[in-house]
């Protein structure tokens, strides 16, 4: 999967869910919260839209293929289930900016 297909999601994965995300943010949800605090309304909206499109596009995929697509987009987090991924994606915009 190419990062140009999901530019906001690829950027989020590379910047927040990279190989050191546990050291920086402890959990994927805290990484999303950190993004939401720093991001503009437009950036949060773009990420929310990419997350929704990614979930729709991969709805019928095998889980191993979804995780491979996430790696292709720059993510190092390997969620244990689709519901774990959906829970983190649902947090886009849940944190109000300062």
Backbone as JSON, one array per atom type, in Angstrom:
{
  "sequence": "XXXXXXXXXXXXXXXXXXXXXXXXXXXXXXXXXXXXXXXXXXXXXXXXXXXXXXXXXXXXXXXXXXXXXXXXXXXXXXXXXXXXXXXXXXXXXXXXXX",
  "N": [[0.86, -1.17, 0.0], [0.56, 2.18, -0.84], [1.93, 5.2, 0.48], [0.94, 7.55, -0.59], [-1.71, 7.1, -1.05], [-2.98, 7.27, 1.39], [-2.18, 9.83, 2.77], [-2.28, 11.41, 5.19], [-2.65, 9.47, 7.16], [-0.37, 7.89, 6.78], [1.58, 9.76, 7.46], [0.91, 10.18, 10.16], [1.36, 7.57, 11.21], [4.15, 7.35, 10.74], [5.16, 9.47, 12.26], [4.08, 9.19, 14.84], [3.41, 6.51, 15.54], [5.73, 5.0, 15.27], [8.77, 3.0, 15.44], [9.69, 3.62, 18.01], [7.5, 4.39, 19.5], [6.38, 3.49, 21.9], [8.21, 4.23, 23.85], [8.0, 6.98, 23.65], [5.24, 7.61, 23.82], [3.87, 5.64, 25.21], [1.31, 4.26, 24.76], [-0.81, 3.43, 21.91], [-3.17, 4.94, 21.98], [-2.44, 7.15, 23.55], [-0.53, 8.19, 21.87], [-2.17, 9.01, 19.77], [-3.62, 10.96, 21.14], [-1.58, 12.81, 21.63], [-0.99, 13.6, 19.02], [-3.47, 14.8, 18.35], [-3.52, 16.98, 20.08], [-1.52, 18.6, 19.05], [-2.12, 18.97, 16.38], [-3.7, 20.76, 13.68], [-7.14, 21.75, 13.01], [-7.69, 21.01, 10.38], [-5.71, 19.08, 9.9], [-6.45, 17.1, 11.73], [-8.95, 16.46, 10.68], [-8.21, 15.49, 8.13], [-6.74, 13.22, 8.89], [-8.74, 11.75, 10.2], [-10.45, 11.24, 8.02], [-8.73, 9.69, 6.36], [-8.34, 7.5, 8.07], [-10.94, 6.46, 8.22], [-11.35, 5.78, 5.49], [-9.3, 3.89, 5.18], [-10.14, 1.86, 6.96], [-12.55, 1.11, 5.71], [-11.57, 0.21, 3.22], [-10.05, -2.0, 3.95], [-11.76, -3.73, 5.12], [-12.62, -6.38, 4.48], [-10.29, -7.79, 4.45], [-7.72, -10.19, 5.31], [-6.42, -10.33, 8.63], [-3.61, -10.31, 8.93], [-2.84, -9.13, 6.54], [-3.86, -6.57, 6.78], [-2.27, -5.6, 8.85], [0.19, -5.69, 7.54], [-0.24, -3.75, 5.59], [-0.4, -1.51, 7.23], [2.25, -1.4, 8.12], [3.48, -0.87, 5.68], [2.63, 1.72, 5.37], [4.14, 3.04, 7.19], [3.86, 2.51, 9.87], [4.7, 1.09, 13.04], [3.31, -0.11, 15.01], [1.5, -2.97, 15.87], [-1.52, -3.82, 16.02], [-3.55, -6.02, 17.97], [-6.04, -6.73, 17.14], [-8.81, -5.96, 14.93], [-10.68, -4.43, 16.25], [-9.13, -3.13, 18.18], [-7.59, -1.47, 16.56], [-9.64, 0.08, 15.42], [-10.56, 1.36, 17.73], [-8.44, 3.1, 18.42], [-8.35, 4.67, 16.11], [-10.84, 5.84, 16.33], [-10.42, 7.78, 18.18], [-9.48, 10.05, 16.92], [-9.52, 13.44, 16.9], [-10.85, 13.46, 19.27], [-9.63, 14.66, 21.38], [-9.62, 17.84, 22.48], [-8.15, 20.71, 20.99], [-5.68, 22.9, 22.45]],
  "CA": [[0.0, 0.0, 0.0], [1.38, 3.37, -0.98], [1.62, 6.29, 1.4], [0.19, 8.6, -1.29], [-3.12, 6.75, -0.97], [-3.43, 7.71, 2.72], [-1.06, 10.67, 3.21], [-2.38, 11.81, 6.6], [-2.45, 8.26, 7.97], [1.04, 7.55, 6.67], [2.31, 10.75, 8.25], [0.65, 9.87, 11.57], [2.09, 6.35, 11.57], [5.59, 7.62, 10.76], [5.52, 10.44, 13.3], [3.55, 8.87, 16.17], [3.38, 5.07, 15.83], [6.98, 4.47, 14.74], [9.37, 1.93, 16.26], [9.91, 4.08, 19.39], [6.3, 5.05, 20.03], [6.13, 3.08, 23.28], [9.07, 5.07, 24.69], [7.53, 8.37, 23.58], [3.82, 7.82, 24.12], [3.41, 4.48, 25.98], [0.23, 3.5, 24.11], [-1.32, 4.03, 20.68], [-4.17, 5.96, 22.31], [-1.72, 8.35, 23.99], [0.09, 8.75, 20.66], [-3.24, 9.73, 19.08], [-3.91, 12.17, 21.93], [-0.49, 13.76, 21.39], [-1.24, 14.15, 17.69], [-4.65, 15.67, 18.38], [-3.18, 18.22, 20.78], [-0.62, 19.41, 18.23], [-2.6, 19.11, 15.01], [-4.74, 21.73, 13.36], [-8.43, 21.14, 12.68], [-7.56, 20.4, 9.05], [-4.9, 17.87, 10.02], [-7.27, 16.08, 12.4], [-9.99, 16.05, 9.73], [-7.56, 14.66, 7.11], [-6.43, 11.92, 9.49], [-10.01, 11.04, 10.41], [-10.91, 10.76, 6.71], [-7.86, 8.6, 5.95], [-8.64, 6.35, 8.94], [-12.23, 5.89, 7.78], [-11.14, 5.14, 4.18], [-8.47, 2.7, 5.4], [-10.99, 0.82, 7.55], [-13.48, 0.62, 4.67], [-10.81, -0.5, 2.19], [-9.48, -3.25, 4.48], [-12.82, -4.4, 5.88], [-12.7, -7.81, 4.2], [-8.95, -8.35, 4.35], [-7.21, -10.98, 6.43], [-5.78, -9.43, 9.6], [-2.17, -10.2, 8.63], [-2.69, -8.2, 5.42], [-4.11, -5.22, 7.32], [-1.06, -5.2, 9.58], [1.23, -5.44, 6.54], [-0.54, -2.44, 4.99], [-0.01, -0.5, 8.21], [3.72, -1.31, 8.06], [3.8, -0.19, 4.42], [2.33, 3.13, 5.55], [5.1, 3.62, 8.12], [3.55, 2.2, 11.26], [5.35, -0.04, 13.71], [2.34, -0.71, 15.92], [0.8, -4.13, 15.32], [-2.67, -4.08, 16.89], [-3.94, -7.43, 18.07], [-7.35, -6.98, 16.53], [-9.42, -4.84, 14.22], [-11.36, -3.55, 17.22], [-8.1, -2.28, 18.79], [-7.29, -0.44, 15.56], [-10.81, 0.97, 15.34], [-10.63, 2.17, 18.95], [-7.46, 4.19, 18.32], [-8.8, 5.55, 15.04], [-12.02, 6.58, 16.81], [-9.96, 8.88, 19.03], [-9.08, 11.22, 16.14], [-10.35, 14.59, 17.18], [-11.51, 13.35, 20.58], [-8.93, 15.57, 22.28], [-9.79, 19.23, 22.02], [-6.9, 21.45, 20.97], [-5.53, 23.94, 23.49]],
  "C": [[0.9, 1.23, 0.0], [0.94, 4.49, -0.04], [0.82, 7.4, 0.73], [-1.32, 8.34, -1.25], [-3.75, 7.27, 0.31], [-2.36, 8.63, 3.31], [-1.11, 11.07, 4.68], [-2.13, 10.62, 7.52], [-0.99, 7.84, 7.94], [1.9, 8.49, 7.51], [2.14, 10.48, 9.75], [1.43, 8.63, 12.01], [3.58, 6.64, 11.71], [6.0, 8.5, 11.92], [5.12, 10.0, 14.71], [3.52, 7.38, 16.52], [4.56, 4.36, 15.18], [7.56, 3.47, 15.73], [9.61, 2.33, 17.71], [8.67, 4.67, 20.05], [6.03, 4.68, 21.48], [6.97, 3.93, 24.24], [8.54, 6.51, 24.75], [6.11, 8.56, 24.1], [3.19, 6.73, 24.99], [2.35, 3.65, 25.27], [-0.18, 4.17, 22.8], [-2.35, 5.13, 20.96], [-3.51, 7.26, 22.78], [-0.98, 9.01, 22.82], [-0.95, 9.55, 19.88], [-3.59, 11.02, 19.83], [-2.84, 13.23, 21.7], [-0.65, 14.4, 20.01], [-2.37, 15.17, 17.73], [-4.37, 17.0, 19.08], [-2.34, 19.16, 19.91], [-1.2, 19.76, 16.87], [-3.64, 20.22, 14.87], [-6.06, 20.99, 13.09], [-8.35, 20.41, 11.35], [-6.76, 19.11, 9.09], [-5.69, 16.75, 10.7], [-8.35, 15.57, 11.44], [-9.39, 15.13, 8.65], [-7.23, 13.27, 7.65], [-7.7, 11.12, 9.7], [-10.52, 10.46, 9.1], [-10.06, 9.6, 6.2], [-8.14, 7.34, 6.77], [-9.93, 5.66, 8.48], [-12.08, 5.17, 6.44], [-10.33, 3.86, 4.32], [-9.32, 1.56, 5.97], [-11.97, 0.25, 6.54], [-12.74, -0.25, 3.65], [-10.33, -1.87, 2.66], [-10.51, -4.1, 5.22], [-12.83, -5.92, 5.69], [-11.35, -8.49, 4.08], [-8.66, -9.28, 5.53], [-6.41, -10.04, 7.33], [-4.29, -9.25, 9.32], [-1.92, -9.22, 7.48], [-2.95, -6.76, 5.84], [-2.87, -4.73, 8.04], [0.1, -4.93, 8.62], [1.01, -4.09, 5.87], [-0.17, -1.32, 5.94], [1.51, -0.31, 8.21], [4.15, -0.57, 6.8], [3.58, 1.31, 4.53], [3.23, 3.79, 6.6], [4.86, 3.33, 9.58], [4.31, 1.01, 11.79], [4.43, -0.72, 14.71], [1.63, -1.85, 15.2], [-0.38, -4.46, 16.24], [-3.07, -5.54, 16.84], [-5.24, -7.75, 17.37], [-7.83, -5.74, 15.77], [-10.09, -3.89, 15.2], [-10.35, -2.65, 17.94], [-7.71, -1.15, 17.84], [-8.42, 0.57, 15.47], [-10.9, 1.88, 16.56], [-9.66, 3.35, 18.9], [-7.89, 5.18, 17.24], [-10.0, 6.39, 15.48], [-11.64, 7.79, 17.66], [-9.51, 10.12, 18.25], [-10.05, 12.36, 16.42], [-11.04, 14.54, 18.52], [-10.88, 14.29, 21.61], [-9.05, 16.97, 21.72], [-8.44, 19.94, 22.03], [-6.87, 22.52, 22.05], [-5.81, 25.31, 22.92]]
}
